[in-house]
Amino acid sequence: MIHIPAVSTLHALERFLLPNACVACARPVDQPDPDALVCSRCRWRMKLLAGGCPRCGQPLPPIGPCRVCASWPPALRWARSAMWLGPEARAVVHQLKYGGLSRLATLAADMIARSVSRPSDALLLPIPLTAMRQRHRGYNQAATIARALGRRWSLPVTERVLRRHGQSTSQTRITAGARGTNVAGAFLAIAPPTGRENVPSAEARAAVAAIKVPAVIIVDDVFTTGATIASAAAALAEAGWPEIGAITLARAVPIELRLT
């Protein structure tokens, strides 16, 4: 009788003979995590965000208030990113976005959970893609991050509240100054459920109205100028969502930090 090794044994042998290459440095991924796509050295080199503006997490300017979140809609209470968009984080985002490596979303969720405090109760809303980009990529990278983060934090995720309106140009192809105009009015949102439509009595309607509408958190891969998040938050606020936050895996490094 021919003995066939167990699947786990075959998998271990395959990883020993053909180890994964790190998406950031192309070196073989070190043990004891042979299924990882980023080696421990590159994980260590990823710089987590800390401190800064209490609303958006951006480093504060030497003089005056934060200029990043000054024009945001009031309902967008806060935004946080796990790490700076350095070379290692950029490689992760690129492979997650364009390389078909959707399982990098698990790493993204782990890095976010290390840097951002878990909200007590919230609904996670991934930034939607246009229909054309969704078909081209086969999945929405923001949705994969949101689902992985939802599993990590035991929070619900939905792609039904927020949707893309029209065909805006990719934000990576235009200047920072044009990003706000490019995504202005790019999103539509449905109103939060109230449950009051079919409630028969005024007393019952008042009781239902007192129920707290859950907070929502926008999830995306990269925060560059904050224009995409602000536009999505404006659509949510217009639809009636009163408390909005935002989380991204990475954040573009401000020019003042690049020069230091």
LUMRO-627933 format. One record per residue (C-alpha): residue number from 1; x, y, z. Coordinates in pm, 1 decimal, always signed. Layout:
% residues N
<pt><num>NUM</num><c1>X</c1><c2>Y</c2><c3>Z</c3></pt>
...
END
This chain:
% residues 260
<pt><num>1</num><c1>+0.0</c1><c2>+0.0</c2><c3>+0.0</c3></pt>
<pt><num>2</num><c1>+130.7</c1><c2>+343.0</c2><c3>-96.8</c3></pt>
<pt><num>3</num><c1>+138.2</c1><c2>+585.5</c2><c3>+191.9</c3></pt>
<pt><num>4</num><c1>+28.4</c1><c2>+939.2</c2><c3>+99.9</c3></pt>
<pt><num>5</num><c1>+158.9</c1><c2>+1206.5</c2><c3>+338.1</c3></pt>
<pt><num>6</num><c1>-96.8</c1><c2>+1420.4</c2><c3>+518.3</c3></pt>
<pt><num>7</num><c1>-186.1</c1><c2>+1751.6</c2><c3>+358.2</c3></pt>
<pt><num>8</num><c1>-16.8</c1><c2>+1943.0</c2><c3>+641.7</c3></pt>
<pt><num>9</num><c1>+305.6</c1><c2>+1743.8</c2><c3>+583.8</c3></pt>
<pt><num>10</num><c1>+298.7</c1><c2>+1816.5</c2><c3>+210.9</c3></pt>
<pt><num>11</num><c1>+233.2</c1><c2>+2181.1</c2><c3>+281.7</c3></pt>
<pt><num>12</num><c1>+526.7</c1><c2>+2198.9</c2><c3>+523.4</c3></pt>
<pt><num>13</num><c1>+753.7</c1><c2>+2025.3</c2><c3>+271.4</c3></pt>
<pt><num>14</num><c1>+644.9</c1><c2>+2264.8</c2><c3>-3.7</c3></pt>
<pt><num>15</num><c1>+716.8</c1><c2>+2565.8</c2><c3>+214.3</c3></pt>
<pt><num>16</num><c1>+1058.1</c1><c2>+2423.1</c2><c3>+309.6</c3></pt>
<pt><num>17</num><c1>+1157.0</c1><c2>+2366.9</c2><c3>-54.0</c3></pt>
<pt><num>18</num><c1>+980.3</c1><c2>+2674.5</c2><c3>-196.6</c3></pt>
<pt><num>19</num><c1>+952.1</c1><c2>+2936.5</c2><c3>+79.0</c3></pt>
<pt><num>20</num><c1>+742.7</c1><c2>+3246.0</c2><c3>+18.3</c3></pt>
<pt><num>21</num><c1>+932.8</c1><c2>+3553.7</c2><c3>-94.6</c3></pt>
<pt><num>22</num><c1>+870.1</c1><c2>+3870.9</c2><c3>+103.1</c3></pt>
<pt><num>23</num><c1>+665.6</c1><c2>+4114.7</c2><c3>-106.1</c3></pt>
<pt><num>24</num><c1>+874.1</c1><c2>+4404.5</c2><c3>+24.6</c3></pt>
<pt><num>25</num><c1>+1235.6</c1><c2>+4281.0</c2><c3>-2.9</c3></pt>
<pt><num>26</num><c1>+1201.1</c1><c2>+3959.7</c2><c3>-212.3</c3></pt>
<pt><num>27</num><c1>+1398.6</c1><c2>+3757.3</c2><c3>+42.8</c3></pt>
<pt><num>28</num><c1>+1259.1</c1><c2>+3419.1</c2><c3>+155.7</c3></pt>
<pt><num>29</num><c1>+1018.9</c1><c2>+3461.0</c2><c3>+446.2</c3></pt>
<pt><num>30</num><c1>+1186.7</c1><c2>+3346.7</c2><c3>+764.5</c3></pt>
<pt><num>31</num><c1>+1060.4</c1><c2>+3069.9</c2><c3>+989.6</c3></pt>
<pt><num>32</num><c1>+851.3</c1><c2>+3002.7</c2><c3>+1193.9</c3></pt>
<pt><num>33</num><c1>+589.3</c1><c2>+3175.3</c2><c3>+978.1</c3></pt>
<pt><num>34</num><c1>+652.7</c1><c2>+3031.0</c2><c3>+629.4</c3></pt>
<pt><num>35</num><c1>+305.5</c1><c2>+3124.3</c2><c3>+500.9</c3></pt>
<pt><num>36</num><c1>+356.4</c1><c2>+3494.4</c2><c3>+570.6</c3></pt>
<pt><num>37</num><c1>+408.6</c1><c2>+3727.1</c2><c3>+275.9</c3></pt>
<pt><num>38</num><c1>+619.8</c1><c2>+3982.4</c2><c3>+465.2</c3></pt>
<pt><num>39</num><c1>+935.8</c1><c2>+3886.7</c2><c3>+651.3</c3></pt>
<pt><num>40</num><c1>+998.0</c1><c2>+3984.0</c2><c3>+1013.2</c3></pt>
<pt><num>41</num><c1>+1270.5</c1><c2>+4231.9</c2><c3>+913.1</c3></pt>
<pt><num>42</num><c1>+1033.3</c1><c2>+4428.6</c2><c3>+687.4</c3></pt>
<pt><num>43</num><c1>+758.9</c1><c2>+4416.4</c2><c3>+950.1</c3></pt>
<pt><num>44</num><c1>+1003.4</c1><c2>+4563.8</c2><c3>+1198.4</c3></pt>
<pt><num>45</num><c1>+1095.2</c1><c2>+4839.7</c2><c3>+950.6</c3></pt>
<pt><num>46</num><c1>+731.5</c1><c2>+4949.6</c2><c3>+913.0</c3></pt>
<pt><num>47</num><c1>+689.5</c1><c2>+5270.0</c2><c3>+1114.4</c3></pt>
<pt><num>48</num><c1>+371.5</c1><c2>+5291.4</c2><c3>+1319.6</c3></pt>
<pt><num>49</num><c1>+199.3</c1><c2>+5625.8</c2><c3>+1366.6</c3></pt>
<pt><num>50</num><c1>+190.4</c1><c2>+5776.1</c2><c3>+1712.9</c3></pt>
<pt><num>51</num><c1>+65.2</c1><c2>+6106.4</c2><c3>+1850.2</c3></pt>
<pt><num>52</num><c1>-30.7</c1><c2>+6410.1</c2><c3>+1645.1</c3></pt>
<pt><num>53</num><c1>-364.8</c1><c2>+6582.8</c2><c3>+1591.6</c3></pt>
<pt><num>54</num><c1>-630.7</c1><c2>+6433.1</c2><c3>+1821.4</c3></pt>
<pt><num>55</num><c1>-881.6</c1><c2>+6433.4</c2><c3>+1535.0</c3></pt>
<pt><num>56</num><c1>-684.8</c1><c2>+6304.4</c2><c3>+1235.3</c3></pt>
<pt><num>57</num><c1>-359.6</c1><c2>+6176.2</c2><c3>+1383.7</c3></pt>
<pt><num>58</num><c1>-142.0</c1><c2>+6389.4</c2><c3>+1154.7</c3></pt>
<pt><num>59</num><c1>+172.4</c1><c2>+6550.4</c2><c3>+1304.8</c3></pt>
<pt><num>60</num><c1>+78.9</c1><c2>+6900.1</c2><c3>+1414.9</c3></pt>
<pt><num>61</num><c1>+242.2</c1><c2>+7199.3</c2><c3>+1241.1</c3></pt>
<pt><num>62</num><c1>+492.0</c1><c2>+7408.9</c2><c3>+1443.1</c3></pt>
<pt><num>63</num><c1>+244.1</c1><c2>+7696.2</c2><c3>+1456.3</c3></pt>
<pt><num>64</num><c1>-135.0</c1><c2>+7695.6</c2><c3>+1446.4</c3></pt>
<pt><num>65</num><c1>-397.6</c1><c2>+7421.8</c2><c3>+1425.7</c3></pt>
<pt><num>66</num><c1>-390.9</c1><c2>+7110.3</c2><c3>+1208.4</c3></pt>
<pt><num>67</num><c1>-455.7</c1><c2>+7193.8</c2><c3>+844.1</c3></pt>
<pt><num>68</num><c1>-533.0</c1><c2>+6837.3</c2><c3>+729.4</c3></pt>
<pt><num>69</num><c1>-872.8</c1><c2>+6799.5</c2><c3>+897.2</c3></pt>
<pt><num>70</num><c1>-978.2</c1><c2>+7166.6</c2><c3>+922.2</c3></pt>
<pt><num>71</num><c1>-1223.4</c1><c2>+7142.7</c2><c3>+629.6</c3></pt>
<pt><num>72</num><c1>-1366.4</c1><c2>+6799.8</c2><c3>+712.1</c3></pt>
<pt><num>73</num><c1>-1741.7</c1><c2>+6766.8</c2><c3>+771.5</c3></pt>
<pt><num>74</num><c1>-1820.0</c1><c2>+6788.7</c2><c3>+1146.4</c3></pt>
<pt><num>75</num><c1>-1965.2</c1><c2>+6436.0</c2><c3>+1150.2</c3></pt>
<pt><num>76</num><c1>-1619.7</c1><c2>+6295.0</c2><c3>+1065.1</c3></pt>
<pt><num>77</num><c1>-1499.5</c1><c2>+6282.9</c2><c3>+1423.7</c3></pt>
<pt><num>78</num><c1>-1165.7</c1><c2>+6107.2</c2><c3>+1383.0</c3></pt>
<pt><num>79</num><c1>-928.9</c1><c2>+5925.8</c2><c3>+1145.5</c3></pt>
<pt><num>80</num><c1>-636.1</c1><c2>+5698.6</c2><c3>+1219.2</c3></pt>
<pt><num>81</num><c1>-375.3</c1><c2>+5510.3</c2><c3>+1014.3</c3></pt>
<pt><num>82</num><c1>-163.8</c1><c2>+5218.8</c2><c3>+1130.2</c3></pt>
<pt><num>83</num><c1>+168.4</c1><c2>+5313.9</c2><c3>+968.4</c3></pt>
<pt><num>84</num><c1>+351.6</c1><c2>+5555.1</c2><c3>+743.1</c3></pt>
<pt><num>85</num><c1>+359.4</c1><c2>+5471.2</c2><c3>+373.8</c3></pt>
<pt><num>86</num><c1>+727.6</c1><c2>+5383.9</c2><c3>+367.0</c3></pt>
<pt><num>87</num><c1>+885.2</c1><c2>+5140.4</c2><c3>+117.1</c3></pt>
<pt><num>88</num><c1>+768.1</c1><c2>+4826.2</c2><c3>+299.7</c3></pt>
<pt><num>89</num><c1>+411.7</c1><c2>+4948.2</c2><c3>+351.9</c3></pt>
<pt><num>90</num><c1>+398.2</c1><c2>+5072.6</c2><c3>-8.1</c3></pt>
<pt><num>91</num><c1>+496.0</c1><c2>+4726.2</c2><c3>-132.9</c3></pt>
<pt><num>92</num><c1>+224.4</c1><c2>+4565.1</c2><c3>+79.7</c3></pt>
<pt><num>93</num><c1>-39.9</c1><c2>+4808.3</c2><c3>-47.1</c3></pt>
<pt><num>94</num><c1>+70.8</c1><c2>+4763.3</c2><c3>-408.7</c3></pt>
<pt><num>95</num><c1>+53.2</c1><c2>+4383.1</c2><c3>-393.6</c3></pt>
<pt><num>96</num><c1>-278.3</c1><c2>+4391.2</c2><c3>-209.0</c3></pt>
<pt><num>97</num><c1>-421.2</c1><c2>+4638.1</c2><c3>-459.6</c3></pt>
<pt><num>98</num><c1>-273.9</c1><c2>+4525.2</c2><c3>-790.6</c3></pt>
<pt><num>99</num><c1>-94.1</c1><c2>+4195.9</c2><c3>-731.5</c3></pt>
<pt><num>100</num><c1>-395.4</c1><c2>+3981.2</c2><c3>-644.4</c3></pt>
<pt><num>101</num><c1>-257.7</c1><c2>+3903.1</c2><c3>-296.4</c3></pt>
<pt><num>102</num><c1>-583.3</c1><c2>+3962.1</c2><c3>-111.8</c3></pt>
<pt><num>103</num><c1>-464.2</c1><c2>+3760.5</c2><c3>+188.7</c3></pt>
<pt><num>104</num><c1>-234.6</c1><c2>+4051.0</c2><c3>+274.7</c3></pt>
<pt><num>105</num><c1>-553.0</c1><c2>+4198.2</c2><c3>+423.9</c3></pt>
<pt><num>106</num><c1>-493.4</c1><c2>+3978.9</c2><c3>+730.5</c3></pt>
<pt><num>107</num><c1>-153.8</c1><c2>+4144.2</c2><c3>+782.4</c3></pt>
<pt><num>108</num><c1>-319.0</c1><c2>+4483.6</c2><c3>+730.7</c3></pt>
<pt><num>109</num><c1>-578.1</c1><c2>+4406.3</c2><c3>+999.3</c3></pt>
<pt><num>110</num><c1>-305.5</c1><c2>+4290.0</c2><c3>+1238.8</c3></pt>
<pt><num>111</num><c1>-106.7</c1><c2>+4611.1</c2><c3>+1187.6</c3></pt>
<pt><num>112</num><c1>-416.8</c1><c2>+4826.5</c2><c3>+1234.7</c3></pt>
<pt><num>113</num><c1>-506.6</c1><c2>+4641.9</c2><c3>+1555.3</c3></pt>
<pt><num>114</num><c1>-153.8</c1><c2>+4705.2</c2><c3>+1687.8</c3></pt>
<pt><num>115</num><c1>-178.1</c1><c2>+5080.8</c2><c3>+1630.1</c3></pt>
<pt><num>116</num><c1>-546.6</c1><c2>+5174.9</c2><c3>+1660.8</c3></pt>
<pt><num>117</num><c1>-767.3</c1><c2>+5118.5</c2><c3>+1965.7</c3></pt>
<pt><num>118</num><c1>-1067.4</c1><c2>+4894.8</c2><c3>+1904.3</c3></pt>
<pt><num>119</num><c1>-1395.0</c1><c2>+5092.5</c2><c3>+1897.3</c3></pt>
<pt><num>120</num><c1>-1652.2</c1><c2>+4967.7</c2><c3>+2144.6</c3></pt>
<pt><num>121</num><c1>-1932.2</c1><c2>+4946.6</c2><c3>+1886.9</c3></pt>
<pt><num>122</num><c1>-1926.2</c1><c2>+5041.8</c2><c3>+1519.8</c3></pt>
<pt><num>123</num><c1>-2014.4</c1><c2>+4934.0</c2><c3>+1167.9</c3></pt>
<pt><num>124</num><c1>-1718.7</c1><c2>+4904.8</c2><c3>+927.7</c3></pt>
<pt><num>125</num><c1>-1774.0</c1><c2>+5052.8</c2><c3>+579.8</c3></pt>
<pt><num>126</num><c1>-1506.9</c1><c2>+4991.4</c2><c3>+313.9</c3></pt>
<pt><num>127</num><c1>-1450.6</c1><c2>+5263.6</c2><c3>+54.8</c3></pt>
<pt><num>128</num><c1>-1618.2</c1><c2>+5127.6</c2><c3>-261.6</c3></pt>
<pt><num>129</num><c1>-1447.2</c1><c2>+5097.3</c2><c3>-599.0</c3></pt>
<pt><num>130</num><c1>-1600.9</c1><c2>+5197.4</c2><c3>-927.2</c3></pt>
<pt><num>131</num><c1>-1765.9</c1><c2>+4903.9</c2><c3>-1106.3</c3></pt>
<pt><num>132</num><c1>-1491.9</c1><c2>+4910.8</c2><c3>-1372.0</c3></pt>
<pt><num>133</num><c1>-1205.1</c1><c2>+4887.3</c2><c3>-1119.9</c3></pt>
<pt><num>134</num><c1>-1386.5</c1><c2>+4617.5</c2><c3>-921.9</c3></pt>
<pt><num>135</num><c1>-1420.1</c1><c2>+4405.5</c2><c3>-1236.3</c3></pt>
<pt><num>136</num><c1>-1059.5</c1><c2>+4466.8</c2><c3>-1335.9</c3></pt>
<pt><num>137</num><c1>-911.0</c1><c2>+4374.6</c2><c3>-995.5</c3></pt>
<pt><num>138</num><c1>-1162.8</c1><c2>+4105.8</c2><c3>-906.5</c3></pt>
<pt><num>139</num><c1>-1206.1</c1><c2>+4237.3</c2><c3>-552.7</c3></pt>
<pt><num>140</num><c1>-1205.0</c1><c2>+4557.2</c2><c3>-349.3</c3></pt>
<pt><num>141</num><c1>-887.7</c1><c2>+4583.2</c2><c3>-141.2</c3></pt>
<pt><num>142</num><c1>-1059.3</c1><c2>+4810.5</c2><c3>+112.4</c3></pt>
<pt><num>143</num><c1>-1332.5</c1><c2>+4549.7</c2><c3>+159.4</c3></pt>
<pt><num>144</num><c1>-1077.3</c1><c2>+4273.5</c2><c3>+219.5</c3></pt>
<pt><num>145</num><c1>-913.4</c1><c2>+4487.4</c2><c3>+489.7</c3></pt>
<pt><num>146</num><c1>-1251.8</c1><c2>+4570.9</c2><c3>+644.2</c3></pt>
<pt><num>147</num><c1>-1356.0</c1><c2>+4204.9</c2><c3>+657.9</c3></pt>
<pt><num>148</num><c1>-1024.0</c1><c2>+4097.8</c2><c3>+811.5</c3></pt>
<pt><num>149</num><c1>-1048.6</c1><c2>+4381.0</c2><c3>+1064.6</c3></pt>
<pt><num>150</num><c1>-1409.9</c1><c2>+4290.4</c2><c3>+1138.2</c3></pt>
<pt><num>151</num><c1>-1301.8</c1><c2>+3934.8</c2><c3>+1220.8</c3></pt>
<pt><num>152</num><c1>-1017.3</c1><c2>+4063.0</c2><c3>+1435.9</c3></pt>
<pt><num>153</num><c1>-1235.6</c1><c2>+4307.6</c2><c3>+1629.1</c3></pt>
<pt><num>154</num><c1>-1567.7</c1><c2>+4116.6</c2><c3>+1610.5</c3></pt>
<pt><num>155</num><c1>-1736.5</c1><c2>+4412.5</c2><c3>+1440.3</c3></pt>
<pt><num>156</num><c1>-1991.6</c1><c2>+4395.9</c2><c3>+1155.6</c3></pt>
<pt><num>157</num><c1>-1896.0</c1><c2>+4493.3</c2><c3>+800.0</c3></pt>
<pt><num>158</num><c1>-2125.5</c1><c2>+4602.4</c2><c3>+517.8</c3></pt>
<pt><num>159</num><c1>-2073.0</c1><c2>+4721.1</c2><c3>+161.2</c3></pt>
<pt><num>160</num><c1>-2437.7</c1><c2>+4827.5</c2><c3>+121.1</c3></pt>
<pt><num>161</num><c1>-2435.9</c1><c2>+5163.5</c2><c3>+301.0</c3></pt>
<pt><num>162</num><c1>-2174.5</c1><c2>+5344.7</c2><c3>+93.0</c3></pt>
<pt><num>163</num><c1>-2141.4</c1><c2>+5327.9</c2><c3>-285.1</c3></pt>
<pt><num>164</num><c1>-1944.3</c1><c2>+5502.5</c2><c3>-556.5</c3></pt>
<pt><num>165</num><c1>-2123.1</c1><c2>+5757.3</c2><c3>-771.8</c3></pt>
<pt><num>166</num><c1>-1977.0</c1><c2>+5811.9</c2><c3>-1118.8</c3></pt>
<pt><num>167</num><c1>-1628.0</c1><c2>+5732.8</c2><c3>-1251.9</c3></pt>
<pt><num>168</num><c1>-1366.1</c1><c2>+5948.2</c2><c3>-1079.4</c3></pt>
<pt><num>169</num><c1>-1003.0</c1><c2>+5938.3</c2><c3>-1192.3</c3></pt>
<pt><num>170</num><c1>-767.6</c1><c2>+5723.6</c2><c3>-985.6</c3></pt>
<pt><num>171</num><c1>-629.9</c1><c2>+5933.5</c2><c3>-699.7</c3></pt>
<pt><num>172</num><c1>-280.5</c1><c2>+5796.1</c2><c3>-761.7</c3></pt>
<pt><num>173</num><c1>-265.7</c1><c2>+5967.5</c2><c3>-1102.3</c3></pt>
<pt><num>174</num><c1>-335.9</c1><c2>+6325.4</c2><c3>-1000.7</c3></pt>
<pt><num>175</num><c1>-174.7</c1><c2>+6592.6</c2><c3>-784.1</c3></pt>
<pt><num>176</num><c1>-256.3</c1><c2>+6635.9</c2><c3>-418.3</c3></pt>
<pt><num>177</num><c1>-428.0</c1><c2>+6966.7</c2><c3>-490.3</c3></pt>
<pt><num>178</num><c1>-668.2</c1><c2>+6807.0</c2><c3>-738.2</c3></pt>
<pt><num>179</num><c1>-769.2</c1><c2>+6514.1</c2><c3>-518.2</c3></pt>
<pt><num>180</num><c1>-1047.8</c1><c2>+6696.7</c2><c3>-334.2</c3></pt>
<pt><num>181</num><c1>-1212.5</c1><c2>+6811.4</c2><c3>-657.3</c3></pt>
<pt><num>182</num><c1>-1175.1</c1><c2>+6466.1</c2><c3>-812.3</c3></pt>
<pt><num>183</num><c1>-1373.4</c1><c2>+6288.4</c2><c3>-539.1</c3></pt>
<pt><num>184</num><c1>-1619.7</c1><c2>+6568.2</c2><c3>-456.0</c3></pt>
<pt><num>185</num><c1>-1965.7</c1><c2>+6412.4</c2><c3>-479.6</c3></pt>
<pt><num>186</num><c1>-1813.9</c1><c2>+6074.5</c2><c3>-567.8</c3></pt>
<pt><num>187</num><c1>-2014.4</c1><c2>+5881.8</c2><c3>-306.4</c3></pt>
<pt><num>188</num><c1>-2373.8</c1><c2>+5813.9</c2><c3>-216.0</c3></pt>
<pt><num>189</num><c1>-2495.7</c1><c2>+5667.1</c2><c3>+113.2</c3></pt>
<pt><num>190</num><c1>-2819.6</c1><c2>+5518.4</c2><c3>+238.4</c3></pt>
<pt><num>191</num><c1>-2979.0</c1><c2>+5650.5</c2><c3>+555.8</c3></pt>
<pt><num>192</num><c1>-2930.5</c1><c2>+5463.3</c2><c3>+883.4</c3></pt>
<pt><num>193</num><c1>-3217.7</c1><c2>+5228.5</c2><c3>+972.2</c3></pt>
<pt><num>194</num><c1>-3456.9</c1><c2>+5380.0</c2><c3>+1223.5</c3></pt>
<pt><num>195</num><c1>-3729.6</c1><c2>+5120.3</c2><c3>+1243.7</c3></pt>
<pt><num>196</num><c1>-3987.3</c1><c2>+5398.3</c2><c3>+1283.7</c3></pt>
<pt><num>197</num><c1>-4163.9</c1><c2>+5355.0</c2><c3>+951.8</c3></pt>
<pt><num>198</num><c1>-4406.7</c1><c2>+5085.3</c2><c3>+1065.2</c3></pt>
<pt><num>199</num><c1>-4432.3</c1><c2>+5168.6</c2><c3>+1435.2</c3></pt>
<pt><num>200</num><c1>-4802.6</c1><c2>+5230.5</c2><c3>+1509.8</c3></pt>
<pt><num>201</num><c1>-4810.8</c1><c2>+5466.5</c2><c3>+1809.4</c3></pt>
<pt><num>202</num><c1>-4639.9</c1><c2>+5796.0</c2><c3>+1887.1</c3></pt>
<pt><num>203</num><c1>-4515.6</c1><c2>+5651.9</c2><c3>+2217.3</c3></pt>
<pt><num>204</num><c1>-4355.2</c1><c2>+5356.8</c2><c3>+2039.9</c3></pt>
<pt><num>205</num><c1>-4203.9</c1><c2>+5585.9</c2><c3>+1775.9</c3></pt>
<pt><num>206</num><c1>-4047.1</c1><c2>+5797.5</c2><c3>+2051.4</c3></pt>
<pt><num>207</num><c1>-3899.3</c1><c2>+5486.6</c2><c3>+2211.6</c3></pt>
<pt><num>208</num><c1>-3749.4</c1><c2>+5372.3</c2><c3>+1881.7</c3></pt>
<pt><num>209</num><c1>-3614.8</c1><c2>+5721.3</c2><c3>+1812.7</c3></pt>
<pt><num>210</num><c1>-3419.5</c1><c2>+5705.4</c2><c3>+2139.5</c3></pt>
<pt><num>211</num><c1>-3220.9</c1><c2>+5405.3</c2><c3>+2019.7</c3></pt>
<pt><num>212</num><c1>-2863.4</c1><c2>+5511.7</c2><c3>+1944.6</c3></pt>
<pt><num>213</num><c1>-2768.7</c1><c2>+5497.4</c2><c3>+1576.8</c3></pt>
<pt><num>214</num><c1>-2444.8</c1><c2>+5296.2</c2><c3>+1554.9</c3></pt>
<pt><num>215</num><c1>-2122.1</c1><c2>+5472.5</c2><c3>+1471.4</c3></pt>
<pt><num>216</num><c1>-1969.5</c1><c2>+5392.6</c2><c3>+1133.7</c3></pt>
<pt><num>217</num><c1>-1601.5</c1><c2>+5363.9</c2><c3>+1045.4</c3></pt>
<pt><num>218</num><c1>-1480.0</c1><c2>+5414.7</c2><c3>+689.5</c3></pt>
<pt><num>219</num><c1>-1202.9</c1><c2>+5169.2</c2><c3>+597.7</c3></pt>
<pt><num>220</num><c1>-949.1</c1><c2>+5223.7</c2><c3>+318.5</c3></pt>
<pt><num>221</num><c1>-595.9</c1><c2>+5118.7</c2><c3>+227.8</c3></pt>
<pt><num>222</num><c1>-412.9</c1><c2>+5454.6</c2><c3>+208.6</c3></pt>
<pt><num>223</num><c1>-471.9</c1><c2>+5804.3</c2><c3>+345.5</c3></pt>
<pt><num>224</num><c1>-296.1</c1><c2>+6060.3</c2><c3>+124.2</c3></pt>
<pt><num>225</num><c1>-465.4</c1><c2>+6397.9</c2><c3>+164.5</c3></pt>
<pt><num>226</num><c1>-783.1</c1><c2>+6270.5</c2><c3>+332.2</c3></pt>
<pt><num>227</num><c1>-996.0</c1><c2>+6386.0</c2><c3>+36.7</c3></pt>
<pt><num>228</num><c1>-1151.7</c1><c2>+6044.3</c2><c3>-30.5</c3></pt>
<pt><num>229</num><c1>-1240.3</c1><c2>+5987.4</c2><c3>+333.1</c3></pt>
<pt><num>230</num><c1>-1380.7</c1><c2>+6339.8</c2><c3>+369.4</c3></pt>
<pt><num>231</num><c1>-1598.1</c1><c2>+6296.7</c2><c3>+57.6</c3></pt>
<pt><num>232</num><c1>-1732.5</c1><c2>+5962.2</c2><c3>+179.8</c3></pt>
<pt><num>233</num><c1>-1797.9</c1><c2>+6109.4</c2><c3>+524.3</c3></pt>
<pt><num>234</num><c1>-1987.9</c1><c2>+6402.2</c2><c3>+370.6</c3></pt>
<pt><num>235</num><c1>-2217.7</c1><c2>+6156.1</c2><c3>+190.5</c3></pt>
<pt><num>236</num><c1>-2273.6</c1><c2>+5958.8</c2><c3>+511.1</c3></pt>
<pt><num>237</num><c1>-2344.3</c1><c2>+6274.3</c2><c3>+709.7</c3></pt>
<pt><num>238</num><c1>-2592.3</c1><c2>+6392.3</c2><c3>+447.0</c3></pt>
<pt><num>239</num><c1>-2768.9</c1><c2>+6055.0</c2><c3>+469.5</c3></pt>
<pt><num>240</num><c1>-2805.7</c1><c2>+6096.2</c2><c3>+846.1</c3></pt>
<pt><num>241</num><c1>-2516.0</c1><c2>+5906.5</c2><c3>+1002.0</c3></pt>
<pt><num>242</num><c1>-2421.2</c1><c2>+6123.0</c2><c3>+1303.0</c3></pt>
<pt><num>243</num><c1>-2088.4</c1><c2>+5973.9</c2><c3>+1412.3</c3></pt>
<pt><num>244</num><c1>-1822.4</c1><c2>+5878.8</c2><c3>+1159.3</c3></pt>
<pt><num>245</num><c1>-1463.4</c1><c2>+5763.1</c2><c3>+1198.2</c3></pt>
<pt><num>246</num><c1>-1204.0</c1><c2>+5641.6</c2><c3>+949.9</c3></pt>
<pt><num>247</num><c1>-921.3</c1><c2>+5387.7</c2><c3>+949.8</c3></pt>
<pt><num>248</num><c1>-656.5</c1><c2>+5319.7</c2><c3>+687.0</c3></pt>
<pt><num>249</num><c1>-363.1</c1><c2>+5083.1</c2><c3>+679.3</c3></pt>
<pt><num>250</num><c1>-107.5</c1><c2>+5342.8</c2><c3>+567.6</c3></pt>
<pt><num>251</num><c1>-65.6</c1><c2>+5719.7</c2><c3>+544.5</c3></pt>
<pt><num>252</num><c1>+142.4</c1><c2>+5918.5</c2><c3>+298.2</c3></pt>
<pt><num>253</num><c1>+445.1</c1><c2>+6073.6</c2><c3>+464.6</c3></pt>
<pt><num>254</num><c1>+410.5</c1><c2>+6455.5</c2><c3>+483.7</c3></pt>
<pt><num>255</num><c1>+676.7</c1><c2>+6645.8</c2><c3>+292.8</c3></pt>
<pt><num>256</num><c1>+808.0</c1><c2>+6809.3</c2><c3>+611.3</c3></pt>
<pt><num>257</num><c1>+888.3</c1><c2>+6463.4</c2><c3>+751.5</c3></pt>
<pt><num>258</num><c1>+1052.2</c1><c2>+6352.1</c2><c3>+426.3</c3></pt>
<pt><num>259</num><c1>+1295.4</c1><c2>+6643.5</c2><c3>+452.3</c3></pt>
<pt><num>260</num><c1>+1407.3</c1><c2>+6561.2</c2><c3>+807.0</c3></pt>
END
